[in-house]
Amino acid sequence: MNYNNAKFLTSYGKFEQIPQSTCAEIAFSGRSNVGKSSLINKIFNRKNLARVSATPGKTATINFFELENIHIVDLPGYGYAKVSKAEKAGWNRLIGGYLASQRELSLIFQLIDFRHPPTADDLAMVNYFIDGGFPFVVVLTKADKLTKNQRAERRTALLKELPCAEDITIIEFSAETGEGVDDIRGIIEEIANEG
């Protein structure tokens, strides 16, 4: 699979604008500033296929990218406090509408900052995926920011913090070092080959 051929397709700010899916979709979910854009850029060997912003809550649209026979879907970051209630409600409708609609959603990569316990919003998303029967993988971002001992501590803590943690595929990822990229690509390729 040639990741360099990935291209940006389009963005939607309202759920009603999103057309029916025409192929398998892989979504990326996570709170604001967890590193979704950096992860997408790293997977596709690109500097700014997905726009990286220093301002949390910047992605307020669902962004679609095309990679051969699949679509990569970048969901808006959630949980950023400094946006209006109306904006938050809009994001919730957008994300909730997308997830609740009949789409060819093959997998969700749920990003969680490795350095900290999952937020209430992270846990709400994981529980939503479990309850809804969505296939998902947890990606622990910013892995390079932790020492070996800190990582071991966080791994142990996550077994208690994350519901059904022992049954979830968990990948440790760093946009800086590229750790975890091959694992994520392997999963994407499996899905593309099924399509």
N, C-alpha and C positions, 0 to 999 in steps of 0.2 A: 504494500500500500504506500503510495507516494504522498506523504503528509504535506509536502511543499505545494501540492495542487489544491489544498484547501482554500476555499474562497468565501468571503462574506457575501451572503445572499440579500438579507433584508432585516429590518427591525419593525416591531409592532409595539405601540404604546397602549393599545386597548385590546382586550381579548377578542372582541367581536371582529377585529380586523384579520385575525389569523385564519388562513385557509386550512382546509383539511390536510392531514399529512399524506404525502405521496410515497414515502419510503420510511425505513427504520429511523428512529430518532434517539439520540443519546443526549440527555440533559445534564447541565451542570448547575448545582444549587449550592447556596451558602450565604452566610451573612455578609453584609457590606464589608469590604476591605479584607476579606479572608484570602484573597489571591486568585479568584476565578479567572480573571483576564490573563494574569501572569501564567497560570497553568495552561490555559488554552494556547497562548502564544508559544509556550515551551513545547507542548505536544506537536505543534505544527511548524516548529523551527522558524518562527516569525517574530519580528520585534513588535509589530503592532497590528496584527490581524484583529485581535480584540483590544479595544482601547483600555489602557491601564490608567487609572486616575488616582491621584493622591487624596482626592476628596471622597470619603465614603458616601455611599448612596448615589453615586453618579449614574450608574446604569439603571435607568428607570424604564427600560424597554426589554422585550424578549428579542434577543438577537439570534438569527439563524445563519449558520455556516454550512457549506456543502463540502463533503469529502467523498469523492467517488460515488458510491451508491447509498450513502447515509447523510443525515442532517445532524449537525451538532447544534444544540440549543443552549444558549447562555441565558439563564433566568436572572431577573434583577436581584441584586443583593437585598436581604431583608434585615430588619433589626436595628437600623440606624436611627438613633434617637432624634437627631436634629432635622427631621423633615416634618412637614405638617401632617395632621391627622388625615386630611383629604388625600395627600400624596400616598401615605401608608395604605389607606383603604384602596386606592387605585392599584398599588402594587399587589396587595392581597388578592384583589379581583383578578388581576392579570395572571399571577402565579397559580392561584386556586383554580381559575377557569381553565388554564392550560392543563394542569394535572388532572382535573376532573373530566375533561372532554375525552371523547373516544379517539385516541391518537395511537400511532404505531410507536409507542414509547418503549424501547427495548431495555433501557437502563438509565438510572440516575446516578451521577457521581455527586455525593453529598460532601461538601468541603467543610472541615472543622479545623480551627487553628490549634495545632498540636500543643502550643505553649500553655493553653488554658483549658479548664474544664468546659465542656459544651455549654453554650448559653441556653436559656429557657427556650429561645426560638429554634436553636439547633435541635433540641430534644423534641420540640413540637413537630418539626419536620420529619425526624427519624420515626417518631411514633405514627405520624400520618402515613409514611411510606409502609411501615409494618402493617398498620391496620388496613391500608388500601391494597396490600399485596403487590406493591411496586417492587421490582427488582432494583436493588441499589447497592453501591459500594461506598464506603466512607474513605475519603482522602484526607489525611492529616497534613495540613500545609505548614510551611515555615519550619520544616524539620531541622534545617541547618542552624537554626537559632538556639537549639538545645544541645547541652553536653550529653555525653553517653549516659551518665547517671540520671540526668533530668528526663531523658527519653524513657529510661527504664521505669522511673517513677510515674510518668504520665501514662505509659502503657498499662501498668498495674491499676492505676486510678480509673482509667477508661473502662476497664472490665466492670467496675461498679457503677460508673457514671452513665454509660450508654446502655439503653435497654437491649437485651438479646445480643450483647457485644460478642459473646463467644460464637455466635452464628453469622456474624457479619464479616465480609471480606474488608480488611482495613489495609490501606496502602499509605506508607509514609512518603511524603513528597517534599521536594525543595526545588523552587524555580531557579535558585542560585546554582546548585550543583547538578541538577538534572536527576537526582535520586527519585525513583518511582516512575519516571517517564516510561520506561520500557514496560513496566507492569500495566500501566494505564493503556498504552498503545496495544499491548497484547489483547486486552479485553475489548478494545474498540475493533480490532481486526477480527476477533471471534465473531462479533455481532455483524460486521460487514460481510463476512464469509457466509453467514446464515441467510443474508438478505438476497 
